[in-house]
Amino acid sequence: MEYQLSSNIRSIQLILKAHSKIPESMARTIENVGMNLSKDNIFSIIEGLLSTNPDTFGVGVWYEPYQYKGYLKYYGSYAYRNNGQIMYSEDYNTLAISLSICRTVI
């Protein structure tokens, strides 16, 4: 019983470690190029990161107000798995969603 528990703990730790690499990679990539990315570039990065870990359900990036493009207050891109396909969404580009995300993170 104790061996099985230790084995399960190690498996969970490995999965969580793999998941933690995704936001780290995303942050480094986005910080280096920031506003110079097109929406297609952002989706390609998100899709690539999502593809690297089959256990990850979704990946997204949300910019601070006016930081993606000076004329655009909110911008966020999200990709997720749906029946084996990667779907793309920009449904999170509003103040209400941004506030909701902030409350969830805090």
Order of alpha helices (4+ residues) and beta strands (2+ residues): alpha-alpha-beta-beta-beta-alpha
